[in-house]
């Protein structure tokens, strides 16, 4: 179990270490907001195609074997990012890094494989929350500080590459070799990777088509609105802070650290209020959180100072944390046993779809709009979430 805690902590480190500085990194190579949008969108699209295939392969080839390969690819990708002399080479590294994105999914599946009971699994994830929060804090702070050094970006990506290598070594040394290997189907194992990608994408589309939208459509729509607004903010906030207020380096890291602290606090608060919240309508909670996020998104785009932005980020972090848990509880309890797997699988693809859509359109709009207006567009999907939730509450009351 200690090895799994260590591996999850390293995965969080690898994800969050480059996050605060990536916008500045692209700008240092001569990139623009449009460049950043296209790079992030392409990487998200690769993840969207790759994740379900890797999950399927881990059932036939074994979790450990696939996990090691993903970790090694992630390490190599960050070596390329560390030494990238141009936007083109950086793009290659970012796309390669997207092939390491299933590491989190594989680790979660490994936890389920290794634990002896559902109670042990739940206990593991409960203990994991403060650990991941702490790693997020440290990663953001360290990343911001290192980025101010002469070769800061190179050092950051080298640290991530080393972390991936350590993770691969830990998997080989600590995890059992027989983690879930189902009988291999010769017909499917010989299918080329690209064809598998297309097949998995078609299956995902069919799952979405077959969903009972009359029963689940409101939850899917509000979740999608929430994810798009957050992905839009994440895409633009780094360059906005840099261009409008000259915030970079460790000060950018501080913003992410503040968000991490309040995500942890909101989780603790939700546990304290769980009995009271259980009596409330899910849509009322979602509407309230979406409304707070909408106001905070607008406040961020109009903020006259970094202090106002800090307060808005706190509101966004806490509201998003609350609403995400509510979404998960709502969709899990509403889905019937027959459709639950399909519904949850489709539900979990929404963040990846948002991470593909938001950077793409944000990059295009950046050619026509100033950054404050561009950031202000986050209020549109968030407002849609408020409207849908309000409509559902009104319908239920009527």
N, C-alpha and C positions, 0 to 999 in steps of 0.2 A: 504493500500500500504506500509506503514511503516513496518508492520509486515513481509511482503514478503521480503523487503530489508534486514531486520534483519535475517530472516531465510536463505536467500542466503548467507549472510556474514558468518553466523555460519557454513554453509555447506562447504564453501571455507576454513574456519579455520580448520574444521575437516579433510579435505583432505590434506591440505598443512602442518599442524603442524607436523605430523610424517614423512613427505617426506624427509627432509634433513638428518634425523638421522637413517633411517630404515636400511641402510647397516651396520652402526656401531652397531646398536641394535642387528642384526642377528649375527654379529661377536662376540659380547659380550656373546652370548649364546653358542658359539662354532661352529657357522655356517661358511660355505665357500661360495665362489662365486657360486658354483654349487647349494648349498642349497638355496641361495637367488633366483637364476633363477627358480628353481622348485616351490618355494613358490609363487613367483609373477605370474608365469605362471598358476598355479592352481587357484589362486584367480581371475585372468583375465578370465579364462574359466568359472568359476562360474558366474561371472558378465555377460558374454556373453550369458549364458543360462537364467539367472534370469531377466535381464532388460526387455526383451519384455513381459515376463509373468506378471511382476509387472505392466507394463503399461496397459496390458489387464485387469488385476484384478481391477485396479483403476477405470476403466470404469464401472465395475459392482458392486463393493463394495463401491465405493466412494473414491476420492483422499485423503480426510482427514484420513480415517480409515487406508488405506494402508501406507500413509506417516508416521503416528504415529508408526505403527509396524516396518517399516524400521528403524526409528530413535531409537526405543528401542533396536532393534537387534544390531545396531551400537554401542550404549552405552554399552551393555553387552559385545560385542566383544572387546571393548577397555579396559574394566575391566579385561578381561582374558589376553590381551596383557600386561597390567600394572603389572600383578602378575605372568607372565609366568616364570617358573623355568627352562624350557627346550625348545629345538627346537620343539618338538612334540606339547606341549601346545601352543606355539607361532603359529604354523601352524593352529591349531584349531581356534585360535582367528582371524587369518588373513582370513581364509575361511569364518568365521561368518561375519567379516567386509565386505566381498564382497557382502553379502546379503543386505547391506545398501547402495550399490553403486547407486541404482536407485533414491536416494533422489533428486539428481540434475534434473533428467528427470521429476520427479513428481512435483518439484517446478516450472519448466518451464511450464509444462502443467497447473498448478494451476494459474500461471500468466495469461495465455491465457483465462482460465475460468473466472477469477475475473474481468479482464479489460473489459470495455464496448465497446471498439473499437480497430481496428488494430493500429490506431495512438497512442492510450494510451499504447498499448503493446510495440510498437517500442520505445516510449519515455522512458518506464521503463527500457528496456535493454540498451538504450543509457546512462542513468544515472547510470546503474549498473556497467559499465566498470571501471570507476575510483575507485568505492567502492571495487570491487573484487581485483583490483590491489593493493590497500592499505592494504587489509586484507592479501593478499599473502605476501606482504612485512613484515608486522608485525609478521605473523605466522612463516615465515622462520627465522627471527631475534630472536624471543622469543624461538623458538624450539632449535636453536643452542646454545643459552645462557644456557637454563635449562639443556641441555644434559650434560653439564660439571659438574653439581652438583652430589653429591654422589648417590642420587636416581633419577637422571635426567630422565631416560627413563620411570620410573614408574610415575613420575609427569606429563610428557608429555601425556601419554596415559590416565591418570586420567583426565587431563584437557579436552581432546577430549571427554571422556565419559560424563563429566559434560555438555559440550557443546551440545551433543546429547540429554541429558535429558532436558536441557533448551529449545531446539528446539521443542521437543515433547510437553512440557508444553505450549509453544507459539502457536503451531498448535491447540491444544485443546481449548485454551482460545480465540484466535483471528480469526481463519479461520472458515467460515460457515460450517455447518454440511452436507449440501446437494450439495457438489461440485461434479457435474457430476456423477450421478448414472443411468446408462442405465438399461433397463429391463433385468433381469437376465435370462440366458438360463440354464435351469435345467440340460440339457444333458452335457453342458460344465463345469458347476460348480461342478459336481460330479466326474470329471476326476481327478485322482491322480496327485500330483504336478510333479512327475518325468515324467509321460506320457505327461503332458503339456509342460515340458521342451523339450522333444524329438520332439513333434509336432511343437513347435515354431522354433526349430533349422531346422527342415525339411522345414518349410515355408520360413525361411531365405535363405536356400540353393536354393529353387525353385525360389525365387525372383532374386537371383544372376544368375541362369540359364536362366531366361526369359528376362534378360536385353539385350537391343540392343547393343551388345559389339562393333559393327562397329561404332556406334555413340558416345558411352560413354566410351569405353575401355581405351582410352588414359588418360582421367581424372582419372578414377579409378586406373589405373596402377601407375601414378605419385603420387597420393594421398597415395596409399599403400606404395610406396617406401619411401615417406617422413615420414609416421607414423612408419614404421619399423625402420628406421635409428634413429629417436628420441627415440623410446622405447628402442632400444639397448643402446643408450647413457645414458638414465635415469637409466637403470638397472646397468650399470657399473661405472658411474662417481663417486659415493660415495666411493666405495672401492678403486678405482683408486687414488682418492685424499688422502685417508687414507694411503694406502700402499706405494705410490710413494713419497708423500710429507708430510705425517704425519698430513694432514688437517682433523680436526674433530671439533665437538662442534660448537661454535659460528662462526668459520671461514667457516665451511661448509654452515651454514645459510647465510653468507654473499654472497656466490656464487648464491644462490637461490634468494636473495634479489636483486642482480644486474640484474639477468635475468628478474625479475618481473618489475623492473624500466624500462628496455628497451622494454619490451612487451607493457607497457603503452605508452611509447614514440613513438613506431612504429605505434600504433593505431592512435595516434594524427597526426603523419606524414602522414599516409595514408589518413586521412580525409582532410588534407591540400592539398594533391596532387590528390584528387579523380578525378578532371576534366581531368588532364593530363594522369592519369593512365587509365581512361575510354577509351582513344583513342588508347591504346596499346593492342597488341595481348596478350590474357591470357597466352598462352604458352611461350611467351617471358618473361613475369613476372615470371612464374613458373620456367623456365630454369635458369634465372638469380639468383633467390633465392636459387634454388637447387645447383647451382654451388658454390655460396658463402658458403652454408652449407657444401658441400663436402670438400672444402678447409679448413673450420673451424674444421670439424671433424678430418681431417688429422692433422691439427695444434695442436689440443687437444692431440691426441695420441703421437705426437712427441715433445710436449712442454717441454722445459728445465726448466721452472719455472711456478709458479702459476699465475704470471702476464700475461703470454702468454695464459694460459688457460682462465683467466678472459676475455681477449680480444676476444678469440674464442667463449666463451659463449655468449658474447654480440652480435656477428655476427649471431650466431645460433638463439638466441631469437628473434632478429628483423626480420631475414629472415623467420623464421617459422611463426611468427605473420602475416607477409605480405602474405605469400603463403597460409595460412589457409583461410584468407578472400577471396583471389582470387579463391581458390578451390570452396568455398561455392557459390560465385557469378556465377562461370562458370557452375557448375552443375545445379543450380537453373534456370538460363536463358536458358540453352540448353535443359533441360527436358521439354517435352510437358505436357499439363495439365493432360492427361489421365494417364501417367506413373510417374508423379512428386512425388507422395507419396511413391511409391515403390522404385524409384531411390534414393530419399533422405534417406529413411530408410536404404537401403543397404549401401549407402555411409557413414552413421553415424556408421555402425558396423565396419568399417575399423580400427579405433583406438583400439577398443577392441580386434579385431583379432591380430593386431600388438602387443598389450600388452600381448597376450597369446603366440605368436610365438617367439618374440624376447627374453624374459627371458628364455624360454625353451631351445632354441639353444645356447644362450649365456652361460647358465649353463653347457651344454654339452661341448662346446668348451673351457670353462675355465679349464677343466681337461687336455687339451693338449697345450693351448697357454698361454703365459704370458699376463699380463693385458694390457700392451701398445699395443700389437698386437691385443688383443681382442677388445680394444676400437677402434683401427684402422679399424676394419671390418665394422664400421658404414659408411665408405666411399662407400662401395659396393652398398647398396640400394640407397643411395643418388646419386651416379653416374648413376644408372639406370634411375632415374628421370630426370637427365640432358639429357641423351641420347634420351629418349622418347620425351621430349619437343622439343629438337633440330630436331628430325625426323619429328615431326608434323609441325614445322615452315618451314622446307625445303620442305615438301610435299605441303603446302599451297602456298609457293612462286612459286613452279614449276607449 
